[in-house]
Every structure is written in structure tokens, then in C-alpha cells.
Amino acid sequence: MTDLLQKETPIVKHIACLILIIAAIAVSPVHAQTVDDSTLVEKTLEYLEKAVTDESFSGTVLIAKDGKLLLKKAYGLANRSFQVPNKIDTKFNLGSMNKMFTGVAVLQLVQKGTLSLQDRIIQHVPDYPNTEIAEKVTIHQLLTHSSGLGHYWTDEFNRASKDRFKKVEDYIPLFADQQLLFEPGTQYSYSNAGFMVLGLIIERVTGEDYFDYVMRNIYEPAGMINTDAYETDCVVPNYAVGYTTFGAEPGTVKNNLFMHVVKGGPAGGGYSTVEDLLSFSNALLGHKLLSPKFTRTVLTGKVDAGTNSRYGYGFRERFENGHRIVGHGGGFPGISSRLNMYVDLGYTVAILSNSDQGSQALKVFIEELLVGKTQYTKNIELTDAVLEHLTEHGYEAGVEYFEKKREGGTVNENTVNRYGYELLSKGNTSGAIAVFRFNVYLYPESSNVYDSLGEAYMAVGDTQLAIENYERSLELDPNNINAVEMLKKLKQK
């Protein structure tokens, strides 16, 4: 991505967006959905019954057509310690889905003329701790993950008690001094820190607390009665605890209460229900939150973000077999969430789960029913097959298998990384090393893949290889505090 788009007039940008949409549709002719509504519901229920029997799904699911319910069901346990079942109005952690609300909040202020997408951080936060960055980065770049900012998951954050972080401003010192990963506007790189800065801008522009603003201007107008960034160290009625295999003994799960923030924010971590997500979808597409013009603006993809995918302003936009899908997902140990709005078909699909990647397979299943097999699902199938091959046959065989099949799709870096950590948590260190090495093979310019491989080598006591990989990670990302800390430990041995 270049800064050219950011300098265009609103009319030119609008025409450019229309051209992109028309071109995407022209490349893939529009196909009718593959099943009728009754078959969609029937097949989804059959899938869910099997998933519950296999204990592969715990959560809630909702499907609506033109804003009206077709299916809503709850499965599994909200609290395993007390055997409390999930209900349809159980509140689940949204992960990164809060970015949609932040995107809408910013566009509401743009619509009012209170700020501009080309404004820089410094114009609204003159006391931002890093003046050089604040003078460079625009609101457009923050919204589209093209700012060069990274994440707030620093070593300080990992060591700290998570009840320290409840206000938006509490997060800023965690990353303000970090160098930019790239010149703003030149690349796409998913950034949680960027959305924290957007939350701070909302507060400075409105004079309101971020949480009060989104409650008053998004949740209440949309009729979202069970949505907020609840403080989980206080009493929160009817919410689901997340369960994960990460860090758990093999064959067991642990809760994520001490892994996640106590209160979510502009980048993610709030709570909602599938019913409230439908209310949000209805309000957004019905122009209750933004005008038709600004609804189009917030939902339309701006920068390339993967196969058939472009990132808009807090929303991801995809065209699959000629059908337009917009929404967002969220993931973290014990958190898996998804809202997909099939704009041309009229469907809304909301899935919330309190287990690792619990929404993923169900989301893919429903998507195939609605629009047929997509390149996205082909990528997932290839990724799963390669990971299985790596685990069973080792690194060299896994690479050979991938090279034979690679024309069929792409393999996602984050998916490979998560799988490697699953293996590591289960004590399968040889499998984890093979998987992390494969990620290095695929993404040799990613700092994170070397960091993960370094951790795996630490787990087996190979100090030299651990040092080599952490050093390479630090070369690629000088802000990687974890690599700095790990190298100190390793070189003291």
C-alpha cells in the first residue's frame, strides 16, 4: 500500500472502491447459495450435534436471514468447575471483535466532522509520549493496520497483573517507545496497539471515557443489552469462562482467567452475546449507526490482508465465489468468536465459543453451505494437511509434501504458530520444532517465527540454536522485548 490513496479526494476514493468491488465480482461470477434456509438449518444442527458429541464445540451460534432468526442454539459449559451450561444469552469474550465497534465509533466522529481520516495522532493527542510517531501516523493508517505500530503484549505486560489495565491510557506506555515496524502507509501488519491509540483519540475528541462513548453511541442505539467491556474481577452475571489447552497438562484444559486482561478495550476483549451481535449487524446495515455513505466507508476494504481479503476500518471484507462477506473474528487461548455478514445474500452468522479456535470449523462449515467451497477453505484444508504431515513425518517430509501441494493454496503463519504451541503444551517438542521450523521456511522475514522456534529449542535445552533464533528475531524486530529477555537468560547459562 502507498500513501497515494490517502491523498485522493473523497469522490476519487469512492470511485476507486466501486471499481474494486466491480472487479472482484467480475473475476468470480456470482453464484446462488448452495442450500435453501431449511436445509441450511438442518445441516448446521446435524453438524453441531456431532461436534457436541465429539466435545469439539462449546458456545452459541446464531443464523439470521434479512435480520430474522433462522437458528440460535447454545451448547457446552460456561463454567466447568460448577457445571454451568452455556445459554443463548451467555456473555462470551469477543477477542478482537471490539475493533468493529471502535471503527464505527471513529467513523461516527468523521461523519460529524469532528475529525478527519487523514488527521495525525498529534492533532488530537498532543501529549502522546512519542512525538515522532504521533506526527507521522494518521487515523486511516491506525484503522487499516498500516501504521507500523505493533502490539501491547510486551514483557512488562506479560509480567504484570492484568487488573492494572482497565483504562485506555493504561496501555499506551506499554508500546509508545517502540520503533515503528515500517514506514506508515507502506504495509499491512495487524496491530492491537493501533486500536488502543484510536480509543485514546476518541476520548480526547469527545471528552468522554471510551467505554461510555461506545455504550451511548453504539450499544444502546443498536439495542445491545448484554454487551460491554465488563470488569471480570467484579461480579459479571452469566458470562462464560474461557478454557484452553495452552499451558495445561497433556489431556487437560485450564481456564484463561489469569492470561487475559480483566477489562477489554478498543482493540478487543469485551463481552457480548450472539443475539446482541445480530442487533449490531441489523443496526449497522440498517444505517442506524452511520449514514449509508459512511456505512459503505467503514465496511469497504482498503488494504490487502490475505487471500481474497481486504481490511477496512475495523472490518474485514472478502469476496468468495462472487459473494461479499464482511465482519471480524477474535481469537485468544480460550476465546474464539466470529461475526460474518453475507451482504448480498442477506445472512448474518454469529458464533461465540469459550474454547481454543472453537468457532473456526463451524464458521467454515456454514460458509461452505452458503457460498460453496472457497479459496479460504482450501487454504485451511491445505494447512491442516501440512501440519498433520509435519507432526507425523517430520520437517523434511512436511516441506516436501507442501511443495507438492502448494499450488492449491496458502498456509497461514498464525495458524501454524498456534499449532506449534499446542504441540509444545502437550509435551510434543519434536513435533513443535518441526512445525516452527516450517513457519521459518514459509515466513523467513517474520520476527515472530524465529521467536517461537527459539522458545521450542529452549524447551529441549538446545541453548545455541535458541540463541541463534532469538538473535534473528531481534534483528527483524528490535522492539521484541521477549527476545531481549530470553537472550539475557540464555547467555547467563
SEVOZA-939889 format. One record per residue (C-alpha): residue number from 1; x, y, z. Coordinates in steps of 0.25 Angstrom, whole numbers, plus 5000, padded with zeros to 4 digits. Example, Ala and Ser with C-alpha at 12.3 -4.5 7.8 and 13.67 -1.06 7.14 Angstrom:
2
site num 1 | u 5049 | v 4982 | w 5031
site num 2 | u 5055 | v 4996 | w 5029
***
This chain:
493
site num 1 | u 5000 | v 5000 | w 5000
site num 2 | u 5005 | v 5014 | w 4997
site num 3 | u 5001 | v 5028 | w 5002
site num 4 | u 4994 | v 5031 | w 4989
site num 5 | u 4980 | v 5026 | w 4993
site num 6 | u 4981 | v 5035 | w 5005
site num 7 | u 4983 | v 5047 | w 4997
site num 8 | u 4971 | v 5045 | w 4988
site num 9 | u 4959 | v 5053 | w 4989
site num 10 | u 4946 | v 5046 | w 4995
site num 11 | u 4940 | v 5045 | w 4981
site num 12 | u 4952 | v 5039 | w 4975
site num 13 | u 4953 | v 5029 | w 4986
site num 14 | u 4938 | v 5025 | w 4985
site num 15 | u 4940 | v 5023 | w 4970
site num 16 | u 4952 | v 5014 | w 4973
site num 17 | u 4945 | v 5006 | w 4983
site num 18 | u 4933 | v 5004 | w 4973
site num 19 | u 4944 | v 4999 | w 4963
site num 20 | u 4950 | v 4989 | w 4973
site num 21 | u 4936 | v 4983 | w 4976
site num 22 | u 4932 | v 4982 | w 4962
site num 23 | u 4946 | v 4976 | w 4958
site num 24 | u 4944 | v 4966 | w 4969
site num 25 | u 4931 | v 4962 | w 4965
site num 26 | u 4935 | v 4961 | w 4950
site num 27 | u 4946 | v 4951 | w 4954
site num 28 | u 4937 | v 4942 | w 4961
site num 29 | u 4923 | v 4941 | w 4955
site num 30 | u 4912 | v 4942 | w 4965
site num 31 | u 4906 | v 4928 | w 4969
site num 32 | u 4894 | v 4925 | w 4977
site num 33 | u 4895 | v 4920 | w 4991
site num 34 | u 4897 | v 4905 | w 4991
site num 35 | u 4885 | v 4901 | w 5000
site num 36 | u 4871 | v 4907 | w 5004
site num 37 | u 4868 | v 4912 | w 5018
site num 38 | u 4862 | v 4899 | w 5024
site num 39 | u 4874 | v 4891 | w 5018
site num 40 | u 4884 | v 4901 | w 5024
site num 41 | u 4878 | v 4900 | w 5038
site num 42 | u 4876 | v 4885 | w 5037
site num 43 | u 4891 | v 4882 | w 5033
site num 44 | u 4896 | v 4892 | w 5043
site num 45 | u 4888 | v 4885 | w 5054
site num 46 | u 4894 | v 4872 | w 5050
site num 47 | u 4908 | v 4877 | w 5050
site num 48 | u 4906 | v 4883 | w 5064
site num 49 | u 4901 | v 4870 | w 5070
site num 50 | u 4913 | v 4863 | w 5065
site num 51 | u 4922 | v 4874 | w 5069
site num 52 | u 4916 | v 4874 | w 5083
site num 53 | u 4917 | v 4858 | w 5084
site num 54 | u 4932 | v 4860 | w 5080
site num 55 | u 4933 | v 4871 | w 5090
site num 56 | u 4939 | v 4880 | w 5079
site num 57 | u 4929 | v 4891 | w 5081
site num 58 | u 4925 | v 4899 | w 5093
site num 59 | u 4918 | v 4912 | w 5091
site num 60 | u 4906 | v 4919 | w 5084
site num 61 | u 4902 | v 4920 | w 5069
site num 62 | u 4892 | v 4929 | w 5062
site num 63 | u 4888 | v 4930 | w 5048
site num 64 | u 4878 | v 4940 | w 5042
site num 65 | u 4873 | v 4944 | w 5029
site num 66 | u 4869 | v 4958 | w 5025
site num 67 | u 4870 | v 4961 | w 5040
site num 68 | u 4861 | v 4950 | w 5045
site num 69 | u 4865 | v 4938 | w 5053
site num 70 | u 4866 | v 4924 | w 5046
site num 71 | u 4874 | v 4917 | w 5057
site num 72 | u 4880 | v 4920 | w 5071
site num 73 | u 4886 | v 4909 | w 5080
site num 74 | u 4895 | v 4908 | w 5092
site num 75 | u 4904 | v 4896 | w 5095
site num 76 | u 4914 | v 4892 | w 5105
site num 77 | u 4918 | v 4899 | w 5119
site num 78 | u 4920 | v 4913 | w 5122
site num 79 | u 4927 | v 4909 | w 5135
site num 80 | u 4933 | v 4895 | w 5136
site num 81 | u 4936 | v 4896 | w 5151
site num 82 | u 4922 | v 4897 | w 5154
site num 83 | u 4916 | v 4890 | w 5142
site num 84 | u 4908 | v 4903 | w 5138
site num 85 | u 4903 | v 4901 | w 5124
site num 86 | u 4904 | v 4912 | w 5113
site num 87 | u 4891 | v 4919 | w 5110
site num 88 | u 4887 | v 4927 | w 5097
site num 89 | u 4889 | v 4940 | w 5105
site num 90 | u 4902 | v 4936 | w 5112
site num 91 | u 4913 | v 4946 | w 5110
site num 92 | u 4925 | v 4942 | w 5103
site num 93 | u 4939 | v 4949 | w 5101
site num 94 | u 4939 | v 4955 | w 5087
site num 95 | u 4954 | v 4955 | w 5085
site num 96 | u 4957 | v 4965 | w 5074
site num 97 | u 4943 | v 4967 | w 5070
site num 98 | u 4943 | v 4980 | w 5078
site num 99 | u 4951 | v 4986 | w 5067
site num 100 | u 4937 | v 4987 | w 5059
site num 101 | u 4931 | v 4996 | w 5070
site num 102 | u 4944 | v 5005 | w 5070
site num 103 | u 4943 | v 5006 | w 5055
site num 104 | u 4929 | v 5010 | w 5055
site num 105 | u 4931 | v 5020 | w 5067
site num 106 | u 4943 | v 5027 | w 5059
site num 107 | u 4934 | v 5028 | w 5046
site num 108 | u 4923 | v 5034 | w 5054
site num 109 | u 4932 | v 5045 | w 5058
site num 110 | u 4937 | v 5046 | w 5044
site num 111 | u 4923 | v 5047 | w 5039
site num 112 | u 4920 | v 5059 | w 5049
site num 113 | u 4932 | v 5066 | w 5044
site num 114 | u 4939 | v 5065 | w 5058
site num 115 | u 4952 | v 5058 | w 5052
site num 116 | u 4957 | v 5054 | w 5038
site num 117 | u 4963 | v 5041 | w 5034
site num 118 | u 4975 | v 5048 | w 5030
site num 119 | u 4978 | v 5054 | w 5043
site num 120 | u 4990 | v 5050 | w 5050
site num 121 | u 4991 | v 5045 | w 5065
site num 122 | u 4998 | v 5058 | w 5069
site num 123 | u 4986 | v 5067 | w 5065
site num 124 | u 4977 | v 5060 | w 5075
site num 125 | u 4987 | v 5055 | w 5086
site num 126 | u 4998 | v 5066 | w 5086
site num 127 | u 5004 | v 5060 | w 5099
site num 128 | u 5005 | v 5046 | w 5092
site num 129 | u 5018 | v 5040 | w 5098
site num 130 | u 5025 | v 5038 | w 5085
site num 131 | u 5024 | v 5051 | w 5077
site num 132 | u 5032 | v 5046 | w 5065
site num 133 | u 5021 | v 5035 | w 5063
site num 134 | u 5010 | v 5044 | w 5066
site num 135 | u 5014 | v 5053 | w 5055
site num 136 | u 5014 | v 5042 | w 5045
site num 137 | u 5003 | v 5033 | w 5047
site num 138 | u 4989 | v 5036 | w 5042
site num 139 | u 4975 | v 5031 | w 5047
site num 140 | u 4973 | v 5024 | w 5033
site num 141 | u 4986 | v 5016 | w 5036
site num 142 | u 4982 | v 5013 | w 5050
site num 143 | u 4969 | v 5007 | w 5045
site num 144 | u 4975 | v 4999 | w 5034
site num 145 | u 4987 | v 4993 | w 5042
site num 146 | u 4996 | v 5001 | w 5033
site num 147 | u 5002 | v 5010 | w 5043
site num 148 | u 5015 | v 5002 | w 5047
site num 149 | u 5010 | v 5000 | w 5061
site num 150 | u 5011 | v 4986 | w 5067
site num 151 | u 5005 | v 4980 | w 5079
site num 152 | u 5004 | v 4984 | w 5094
site num 153 | u 5008 | v 4969 | w 5098
site num 154 | u 5021 | v 4974 | w 5103
site num 155 | u 5029 | v 4967 | w 5114
site num 156 | u 5024 | v 4977 | w 5124
site num 157 | u 5010 | v 4973 | w 5120
site num 158 | u 5013 | v 4958 | w 5122
site num 159 | u 5019 | v 4960 | w 5135
site num 160 | u 5008 | v 4970 | w 5141
site num 161 | u 4995 | v 4966 | w 5148
site num 162 | u 4985 | v 4968 | w 5137
site num 163 | u 4976 | v 4977 | w 5147
site num 164 | u 4986 | v 4988 | w 5145
site num 165 | u 4980 | v 4991 | w 5131
site num 166 | u 4966 | v 4996 | w 5131
site num 167 | u 4967 | v 5010 | w 5125
site num 168 | u 4971 | v 5012 | w 5110
site num 169 | u 4982 | v 5021 | w 5115
site num 170 | u 4988 | v 5009 | w 5124
site num 171 | u 4992 | v 5002 | w 5111
site num 172 | u 4999 | v 5014 | w 5104
site num 173 | u 5013 | v 5013 | w 5112
site num 174 | u 5014 | v 4998 | w 5108
site num 175 | u 5017 | v 5001 | w 5094
site num 176 | u 5019 | v 5017 | w 5092
site num 177 | u 5034 | v 5016 | w 5092
site num 178 | u 5035 | v 5004 | w 5082
site num 179 | u 5040 | v 5007 | w 5068
site num 180 | u 5031 | v 5006 | w 5056
site num 181 | u 5031 | v 4993 | w 5049
site num 182 | u 5031 | v 5000 | w 5035
site num 183 | u 5028 | v 5014 | w 5030
site num 184 | u 5014 | v 5017 | w 5032
site num 185 | u 5005 | v 5014 | w 5020
site num 186 | u 5015 | v 5004 | w 5013
site num 187 | u 5010 | v 4991 | w 5018
site num 188 | u 4999 | v 4984 | w 5025
site num 189 | u 5002 | v 4977 | w 5039
site num 190 | u 4991 | v 4974 | w 5049
site num 191 | u 4993 | v 4984 | w 5061
site num 192 | u 4985 | v 4984 | w 5074
site num 193 | u 4994 | v 4996 | w 5079
site num 194 | u 4988 | v 5004 | w 5067
site num 195 | u 4974 | v 5002 | w 5072
site num 196 | u 4977 | v 5005 | w 5086
site num 197 | u 4982 | v 5019 | w 5081
site num 198 | u 4969 | v 5020 | w 5073
site num 199 | u 4962 | v 5018 | w 5087
site num 200 | u 4970 | v 5029 | w 5093
site num 201 | u 4967 | v 5039 | w 5081
site num 202 | u 4952 | v 5036 | w 5083
site num 203 | u 4953 | v 5040 | w 5097
site num 204 | u 4961 | v 5053 | w 5094
site num 205 | u 4952 | v 5057 | w 5083
site num 206 | u 4939 | v 5054 | w 5091
site num 207 | u 4943 | v 5057 | w 5105
site num 208 | u 4937 | v 5044 | w 5109
site num 209 | u 4942 | v 5031 | w 5114
site num 210 | u 4943 | v 5022 | w 5102
site num 211 | u 4934 | v 5011 | w 5109
site num 212 | u 4923 | v 5022 | w 5112
site num 213 | u 4924 | v 5027 | w 5097
site num 214 | u 4922 | v 5013 | w 5091
site num 215 | u 4911 | v 5010 | w 5101
site num 216 | u 4903 | v 5022 | w 5098
site num 217 | u 4906 | v 5023 | w 5083
site num 218 | u 4907 | v 5008 | w 5078
site num 219 | u 4902 | v 4998 | w 5088
site num 220 | u 4889 | v 5006 | w 5093
site num 221 | u 4885 | v 5011 | w 5079
site num 222 | u 4886 | v 4996 | w 5074
site num 223 | u 4879 | v 4990 | w 5085
site num 224 | u 4891 | v 4982 | w 5090
site num 225 | u 4887 | v 4980 | w 5105
site num 226 | u 4898 | v 4969 | w 5108
site num 227 | u 4910 | v 4976 | w 5102
site num 228 | u 4921 | v 4983 | w 5110
site num 229 | u 4935 | v 4983 | w 5114
site num 230 | u 4932 | v 4976 | w 5127
site num 231 | u 4942 | v 4976 | w 5138
site num 232 | u 4943 | v 4961 | w 5141
site num 233 | u 4949 | v 4963 | w 5155
site num 234 | u 4936 | v 4968 | w 5159
site num 235 | u 4922 | v 4961 | w 5158
site num 236 | u 4918 | v 4959 | w 5144
site num 237 | u 4905 | v 4951 | w 5143
site num 238 | u 4904 | v 4940 | w 5133
site num 239 | u 4918 | v 4940 | w 5126
site num 240 | u 4926 | v 4929 | w 5120
site num 241 | u 4940 | v 4925 | w 5125
site num 242 | u 4950 | v 4922 | w 5114
site num 243 | u 4957 | v 4909 | w 5114
site num 244 | u 4970 | v 4905 | w 5107
site num 245 | u 4980 | v 4895 | w 5105
site num 246 | u 4991 | v 4905 | w 5105
site num 247 | u 5000 | v 4903 | w 5117
site num 248 | u 4991 | v 4891 | w 5122
site num 249 | u 4996 | v 4877 | w 5125
site num 250 | u 4994 | v 4868 | w 5114
site num 251 | u 4980 | v 4863 | w 5113
site num 252 | u 4974 | v 4874 | w 5121
site num 253 | u 4970 | v 4889 | w 5120
site num 254 | u 4972 | v 4901 | w 5129
site num 255 | u 4964 | v 4914 | w 5130
site num 256 | u 4969 | v 4927 | w 5124
site num 257 | u 4965 | v 4936 | w 5135
site num 258 | u 4980 | v 4939 | w 5138
site num 259 | u 4984 | v 4940 | w 5124
site num 260 | u 4975 | v 4951 | w 5119
site num 261 | u 4972 | v 4965 | w 5123
site num 262 | u 4962 | v 4968 | w 5133
site num 263 | u 4955 | v 4978 | w 5125
site num 264 | u 4955 | v 4979 | w 5110
site num 265 | u 4956 | v 4991 | w 5101
site num 266 | u 4957 | v 4998 | w 5087
site num 267 | u 4965 | v 4986 | w 5082
site num 268 | u 4957 | v 4975 | w 5088
site num 269 | u 4954 | v 4967 | w 5100
site num 270 | u 4940 | v 4972 | w 5103
site num 271 | u 4928 | v 4963 | w 5104
site num 272 | u 4915 | v 4961 | w 5096
site num 273 | u 4904 | v 4950 | w 5092
site num 274 | u 4900 | v 4945 | w 5078
site num 275 | u 4887 | v 4952 | w 5080
site num 276 | u 4894 | v 4965 | w 5082
site num 277 | u 4903 | v 4963 | w 5070
site num 278 | u 4891 | v 4961 | w 5061
site num 279 | u 4885 | v 4974 | w 5067
site num 280 | u 4898 | v 4981 | w 5064
site num 281 | u 4898 | v 4975 | w 5049
site num 282 | u 4884 | v 4980 | w 5047
site num 283 | u 4887 | v 4994 | w 5053
site num 284 | u 4899 | v 4995 | w 5044
site num 285 | u 4893 | v 4990 | w 5031
site num 286 | u 4880 | v 4998 | w 5034
site num 287 | u 4888 | v 5011 | w 5035
site num 288 | u 4884 | v 5013 | w 5050
site num 289 | u 4899 | v 5015 | w 5054
site num 290 | u 4904 | v 5022 | w 5041
site num 291 | u 4899 | v 5028 | w 5029
site num 292 | u 4898 | v 5020 | w 5016
site num 293 | u 4911 | v 5027 | w 5011
site num 294 | u 4919 | v 5024 | w 5024
site num 295 | u 4914 | v 5010 | w 5026
site num 296 | u 4920 | v 5007 | w 5012
site num 297 | u 4933 | v 5014 | w 5016
site num 298 | u 4934 | v 5006 | w 5029
site num 299 | u 4932 | v 4993 | w 5022
site num 300 | u 4939 | v 4994 | w 5009
site num 301 | u 4953 | v 4988 | w 5009
site num 302 | u 4965 | v 4998 | w 5008
site num 303 | u 4978 | v 4989 | w 5009
site num 304 | u 4981 | v 4975 | w 5004
site num 305 | u 4980 | v 4966 | w 5016
site num 306 | u 4981 | v 4952 | w 5011
site num 307 | u 4974 | v 4943 | w 5001
site num 308 | u 4962 | v 4950 | w 4995
site num 309 | u 4962 | v 4959 | w 5007
site num 310 | u 4964 | v 4974 | w 5009
site num 311 | u 4963 | v 4981 | w 5023
site num 312 | u 4954 | v 4993 | w 5024
site num 313 | u 4952 | v 5001 | w 5036
site num 314 | u 4951 | v 4991 | w 5047
site num 315 | u 4944 | v 4981 | w 5038
site num 316 | u 4950 | v 4970 | w 5028
site num 317 | u 4944 | v 4969 | w 5015
site num 318 | u 4944 | v 4957 | w 5006
site num 319 | u 4939 | v 4953 | w 4992
site num 320 | u 4937 | v 4938 | w 4991
site num 321 | u 4931 | v 4932 | w 4979
site num 322 | u 4925 | v 4945 | w 4976
site num 323 | u 4919 | v 4947 | w 4989
site num 324 | u 4922 | v 4959 | w 4999
site num 325 | u 4925 | v 4955 | w 5013
site num 326 | u 4929 | v 4966 | w 5024
site num 327 | u 4931 | v 4964 | w 5038
site num 328 | u 4942 | v 4961 | w 5048
site num 329 | u 4947 | v 4950 | w 5057
site num 330 | u 4954 | v 4949 | w 5070
site num 331 | u 4964 | v 4938 | w 5076
site num 332 | u 4972 | v 4936 | w 5088
site num 333 | u 4974 | v 4924 | w 5097
site num 334 | u 4960 | v 4920 | w 5102
site num 335 | u 4954 | v 4930 | w 5092
site num 336 | u 4948 | v 4928 | w 5078
site num 337 | u 4938 | v 4938 | w 5072
site num 338 | u 4932 | v 4942 | w 5059
site num 339 | u 4922 | v 4951 | w 5052
site num 340 | u 4920 | v 4949 | w 5037
site num 341 | u 4910 | v 4958 | w 5029
site num 342 | u 4907 | v 4952 | w 5016
site num 343 | u 4903 | v 4965 | w 5010
site num 344 | u 4897 | v 4961 | w 4996
site num 345 | u 4891 | v 4948 | w 5002
site num 346 | u 4885 | v 4955 | w 5014
site num 347 | u 4890 | v 4945 | w 5024
site num 348 | u 4897 | v 4948 | w 5038
site num 349 | u 4905 | v 4937 | w 5045
site num 350 | u 4910 | v 4940 | w 5059
site num 351 | u 4918 | v 4929 | w 5067
site num 352 | u 4924 | v 4931 | w 5080
site num 353 | u 4932 | v 4920 | w 5087
site num 354 | u 4939 | v 4919 | w 5100
site num 355 | u 4950 | v 4909 | w 5095
site num 356 | u 4962 | v 4909 | w 5086
site num 357 | u 4958 | v 4912 | w 5072
site num 358 | u 4944 | v 4907 | w 5075
site num 359 | u 4937 | v 4915 | w 5065
site num 360 | u 4946 | v 4913 | w 5053
site num 361 | u 4942 | v 4899 | w 5048
site num 362 | u 4927 | v 4903 | w 5050
site num 363 | u 4929 | v 4916 | w 5042
site num 364 | u 4935 | v 4909 | w 5031
site num 365 | u 4924 | v 4899 | w 5030
site num 366 | u 4913 | v 4909 | w 5030
site num 367 | u 4921 | v 4917 | w 5020
site num 368 | u 4922 | v 4906 | w 5010
site num 369 | u 4907 | v 4903 | w 5011
site num 370 | u 4904 | v 4917 | w 5007
site num 371 | u 4915 | v 4921 | w 4997
site num 372 | u 4921 | v 4907 | w 4993
site num 373 | u 4936 | v 4903 | w 4995
site num 374 | u 4945 | v 4916 | w 4995
site num 375 | u 4959 | v 4918 | w 4994
site num 376 | u 4959 | v 4921 | w 5009
site num 377 | u 4954 | v 4908 | w 5012
site num 378 | u 4964 | v 4901 | w 5002
site num 379 | u 4975 | v 4909 | w 5010
site num 380 | u 4970 | v 4903 | w 5023
site num 381 | u 4970 | v 4889 | w 5017
site num 382 | u 4984 | v 4890 | w 5012
site num 383 | u 4989 | v 4896 | w 5025
site num 384 | u 4982 | v 4885 | w 5033
site num 385 | u 4988 | v 4874 | w 5024
site num 386 | u 5002 | v 4880 | w 5024
site num 387 | u 5002 | v 4881 | w 5039
site num 388 | u 4998 | v 4867 | w 5041
site num 389 | u 5009 | v 4863 | w 5031
site num 390 | u 5019 | v 4871 | w 5039
site num 391 | u 5015 | v 4865 | w 5052
site num 392 | u 5015 | v 4850 | w 5047
site num 393 | u 5027 | v 4850 | w 5038
site num 394 | u 5036 | v 4862 | w 5042
site num 395 | u 5041 | v 4875 | w 5036
site num 396 | u 5047 | v 4870 | w 5023
site num 397 | u 5035 | v 4861 | w 5019
site num 398 | u 5026 | v 4873 | w 5023
site num 399 | u 5033 | v 4882 | w 5014
site num 400 | u 5033 | v 4872 | w 5002
site num 401 | u 5018 | v 4870 | w 5004
site num 402 | u 5015 | v 4885 | w 5004
site num 403 | u 5024 | v 4887 | w 4991
site num 404 | u 5015 | v 4877 | w 4984
site num 405 | u 5002 | v 4883 | w 4989
site num 406 | u 5005 | v 4898 | w 4990
site num 407 | u 4998 | v 4902 | w 4977
site num 408 | u 4985 | v 4898 | w 4984
site num 409 | u 4986 | v 4910 | w 4994
site num 410 | u 4994 | v 4917 | w 5005
site num 411 | u 4997 | v 4913 | w 5019
site num 412 | u 4995 | v 4924 | w 5030
site num 413 | u 5006 | v 4928 | w 5039
site num 414 | u 4998 | v 4930 | w 5051
site num 415 | u 4991 | v 4917 | w 5050
site num 416 | u 5004 | v 4909 | w 5048
site num 417 | u 5009 | v 4917 | w 5060
site num 418 | u 4997 | v 4913 | w 5069
site num 419 | u 4998 | v 4899 | w 5065
site num 420 | u 5013 | v 4898 | w 5069
site num 421 | u 5009 | v 4904 | w 5083
site num 422 | u 4998 | v 4894 | w 5084
site num 423 | u 5009 | v 4883 | w 5082
site num 424 | u 5018 | v 4889 | w 5091
site num 425 | u 5008 | v 4890 | w 5102
site num 426 | u 5005 | v 4875 | w 5101
site num 427 | u 5020 | v 4872 | w 5102
site num 428 | u 5022 | v 4868 | w 5087
site num 429 | u 5035 | v 4876 | w 5086
site num 430 | u 5040 | v 4869 | w 5073
site num 431 | u 5026 | v 4872 | w 5066
site num 432 | u 5026 | v 4886 | w 5071
site num 433 | u 5041 | v 4889 | w 5066
site num 434 | u 5037 | v 4883 | w 5052
site num 435 | u 5025 | v 4892 | w 5052
site num 436 | u 5032 | v 4904 | w 5056
site num 437 | u 5044 | v 4901 | w 5046
site num 438 | u 5033 | v 4900 | w 5035
site num 439 | u 5028 | v 4914 | w 5039
site num 440 | u 5042 | v 4920 | w 5037
site num 441 | u 5043 | v 4913 | w 5024
site num 442 | u 5030 | v 4920 | w 5020
site num 443 | u 5032 | v 4933 | w 5026
site num 444 | u 5047 | v 4936 | w 5027
site num 445 | u 5045 | v 4951 | w 5029
site num 446 | u 5035 | v 4949 | w 5041
site num 447 | u 5041 | v 4952 | w 5055
site num 448 | u 5031 | v 4944 | w 5062
site num 449 | u 5034 | v 4931 | w 5055
site num 450 | u 5048 | v 4931 | w 5060
site num 451 | u 5044 | v 4935 | w 5074
site num 452 | u 5035 | v 4923 | w 5074
site num 453 | u 5046 | v 4914 | w 5069
site num 454 | u 5055 | v 4919 | w 5079
site num 455 | u 5045 | v 4916 | w 5091
site num 456 | u 5044 | v 4902 | w 5085
site num 457 | u 5059 | v 4900 | w 5085
site num 458 | u 5059 | v 4905 | w 5100
site num 459 | u 5049 | v 4895 | w 5104
site num 460 | u 5058 | v 4884 | w 5099
site num 461 | u 5071 | v 4890 | w 5105
site num 462 | u 5078 | v 4894 | w 5092
site num 463 | u 5084 | v 4907 | w 5096
site num 464 | u 5092 | v 4910 | w 5084
site num 465 | u 5080 | v 4908 | w 5074
site num 466 | u 5071 | v 4916 | w 5083
site num 467 | u 5081 | v 4928 | w 5084
site num 468 | u 5082 | v 4928 | w 5068
site num 469 | u 5067 | v 4929 | w 5066
site num 470 | u 5065 | v 4939 | w 5077
site num 471 | u 5076 | v 4948 | w 5071
site num 472 | u 5070 | v 4946 | w 5057
site num 473 | u 5056 | v 4950 | w 5063
site num 474 | u 5062 | v 4963 | w 5069
site num 475 | u 5069 | v 4966 | w 5056
site num 476 | u 5056 | v 4967 | w 5049
site num 477 | u 5048 | v 4973 | w 5061
site num 478 | u 5057 | v 4982 | w 5070
site num 479 | u 5044 | v 4984 | w 5078
site num 480 | u 5044 | v 4969 | w 5082
site num 481 | u 5046 | v 4971 | w 5097
site num 482 | u 5043 | v 4956 | w 5099
site num 483 | u 5055 | v 4952 | w 5090
site num 484 | u 5064 | v 4962 | w 5098
site num 485 | u 5060 | v 4956 | w 5112
site num 486 | u 5061 | v 4942 | w 5107
site num 487 | u 5075 | v 4945 | w 5101
site num 488 | u 5079 | v 4950 | w 5115
site num 489 | u 5075 | v 4937 | w 5121
site num 490 | u 5081 | v 4928 | w 5111
site num 491 | u 5095 | v 4935 | w 5111
site num 492 | u 5095 | v 4935 | w 5126
site num 493 | u 5096 | v 4920 | w 5126
***
